[in-house]
Amino acid sequence: MVDEMYEKGLRANEVTFVAVLTACARARLVELGLELFHSLLGEFEVVPIMEHYGCVVDLLGRAGLLSEANEFLWSACKIHGAVKLSHEVGKRLLELQPEHCRRYVVLSNVHT
């Protein structure tokens, strides 16, 4: 879809990718959605915005990949310097599921 736009001389922007990633999430096209997200900056020269990250979390969540969605969200917080937010999210997750040791590892990685 995006490739066809480029072939016709059209350029996708941030809004275009929000729409495409949302469509991938609704259609549960996980591989395509992740591939598009990871090619935003390199191939398409579009800087990812928070809405793109939200679309990927939705994509993973709708596919039942909740652990992957969780890790993706935490890494997005770290990338964008939202350590306080990630700490709050981590605290809530640990309260809900203290038996999941992976949560502790991810939370410690946010602070490194």
Kinemage of the C-alpha trace (Angstrom):
@kinemage 1
@onewidth
@group {chain A} dominant
@subgroup {mainchain}
@vectorlist {calphas} color= white
{ca met a 1} P 0.000 0.000 0.000
{ca val a 2} L 2.676 2.512 1.021
{ca asp a 3} L 5.008 1.164 -1.655
{ca glu a 4} L 2.332 1.838 -4.276
{ca met a 5} L 2.090 5.432 -3.082
{ca tyr a 6} L 5.828 5.875 -3.483
{ca glu a 7} L 5.739 4.332 -6.961
{ca lys a 8} L 3.178 6.986 -7.941
{ca gly a 9} L 5.374 9.760 -6.576
{ca leu a 10} L 3.332 10.316 -3.418
{ca arg a 11} L 5.040 10.567 -0.049
{ca ala a 12} L 3.589 9.195 3.156
{ca asn a 13} L 3.733 11.324 6.295
{ca glu a 14} L 3.120 10.697 9.996
{ca val a 15} L -0.660 10.679 9.557
{ca thr a 16} L -0.478 8.213 6.678
{ca phe a 17} L 1.448 5.769 8.826
{ca val a 18} L -0.971 6.150 11.739
{ca ala a 19} L -3.758 5.117 9.349
{ca val a 20} L -1.769 2.233 7.867
{ca leu a 21} L -0.629 0.927 11.253
{ca thr a 22} L -4.201 1.179 12.562
{ca ala a 23} L -5.405 -0.833 9.563
{ca cys a 24} L -2.723 -3.454 10.240
{ca ala a 25} L -3.853 -3.664 13.879
{ca arg a 26} L -7.510 -4.081 12.974
{ca ala a 27} L -6.671 -6.733 10.362
{ca arg a 28} L -4.206 -8.403 12.762
{ca leu a 29} L -1.394 -8.107 10.235
{ca val a 30} L 1.309 -8.205 12.886
{ca glu a 31} L 4.324 -8.915 10.686
{ca leu a 32} L 3.401 -6.233 8.157
{ca gly a 33} L 2.666 -3.676 10.866
{ca leu a 34} L 5.960 -4.305 12.642
{ca glu a 35} L 7.853 -4.253 9.359
{ca leu a 36} L 6.311 -0.885 8.473
{ca phe a 37} L 7.012 0.555 11.914
{ca his a 38} L 10.650 -0.523 11.798
{ca ser a 39} L 11.090 0.953 8.315
{ca leu a 40} L 9.577 4.358 9.151
{ca leu a 41} L 12.798 6.232 9.780
{ca gly a 42} L 15.126 4.384 7.429
{ca glu a 43} L 13.156 3.594 4.325
{ca phe a 44} L 10.408 6.213 4.502
{ca glu a 45} L 12.251 8.994 6.372
{ca val a 46} L 9.356 9.480 8.791
{ca val a 47} L 10.267 10.064 12.431
{ca pro a 48} L 8.055 7.863 14.634
{ca ile a 49} L 5.637 9.803 16.841
{ca met a 50} L 3.799 8.633 19.946
{ca glu a 51} L 0.732 7.699 17.891
{ca his a 52} L 2.840 5.218 15.918
{ca tyr a 53} L 3.961 3.580 19.151
{ca gly a 54} L 0.337 3.421 20.304
{ca cys a 55} L -0.652 1.737 17.050
{ca val a 56} L 2.021 -0.919 17.517
{ca val a 57} L 0.889 -1.589 21.101
{ca asp a 58} L -2.670 -1.943 19.760
{ca leu a 59} L -1.408 -4.204 16.951
{ca leu a 60} L 0.346 -6.520 19.380
{ca gly a 61} L -2.494 -6.435 21.901
{ca arg a 62} L -5.184 -7.319 19.357
{ca ala a 63} L -3.050 -10.270 18.259
{ca gly a 64} L -2.894 -11.492 21.851
{ca leu a 65} L 0.822 -10.715 22.114
{ca leu a 66} L 0.464 -8.931 25.446
{ca ser a 67} L 4.000 -9.574 26.693
{ca glu a 68} L 5.400 -8.178 23.459
{ca ala a 69} L 3.073 -5.163 23.708
{ca asn a 70} L 4.232 -4.603 27.269
{ca glu a 71} L 7.916 -4.756 26.342
{ca phe a 72} L 7.355 -2.505 23.348
{ca leu a 73} L 5.594 0.083 25.517
{ca trp a 74} L 8.380 0.046 28.062
{ca ser a 75} L 11.068 0.403 25.432
{ca ala a 76} L 9.152 3.320 23.896
{ca cys a 77} L 9.076 5.009 27.304
{ca lys a 78} L 12.819 4.511 27.631
{ca ile a 79} L 13.552 5.797 24.117
{ca his a 80} L 11.525 8.942 24.703
{ca gly a 81} L 12.892 9.577 28.173
{ca ala a 82} L 9.628 8.867 29.958
{ca val a 83} L 11.346 7.002 32.783
{ca lys a 84} L 8.893 8.310 35.385
{ca leu a 85} L 5.944 7.064 33.318
{ca ser a 86} L 7.571 3.684 32.745
{ca his a 87} L 8.271 3.397 36.471
{ca glu a 88} L 4.602 4.077 37.275
{ca val a 89} L 3.451 1.549 34.675
{ca gly a 90} L 5.929 -0.972 36.044
{ca lys a 91} L 4.738 -0.465 39.598
{ca arg a 92} L 1.142 -1.076 38.553
{ca leu a 93} L 2.084 -4.213 36.615
{ca leu a 94} L 4.044 -5.576 39.562
{ca glu a 95} L 1.066 -4.933 41.834
{ca leu a 96} L -1.199 -6.824 39.439
{ca gln a 97} L 1.186 -9.699 38.690
{ca pro a 98} L 4.034 -9.870 41.224
{ca glu a 99} L 4.798 -13.481 40.279
{ca his a 100} L 5.994 -12.512 36.777
{ca cys a 101} L 9.759 -12.111 37.171
{ca arg a 102} L 10.070 -10.762 33.626
{ca arg a 103} L 8.387 -7.542 34.820
{ca tyr a 104} L 11.248 -6.965 37.267
{ca val a 105} L 13.847 -7.448 34.546
{ca val a 106} L 12.129 -5.033 32.172
{ca leu a 107} L 11.691 -2.442 34.943
{ca ser a 108} L 15.381 -2.664 35.840
{ca asn a 109} L 16.344 -2.255 32.167
{ca val a 110} L 14.434 1.026 31.993
{ca his a 111} L 16.823 2.499 34.534
{ca thr a 112} L 20.021 1.410 32.766
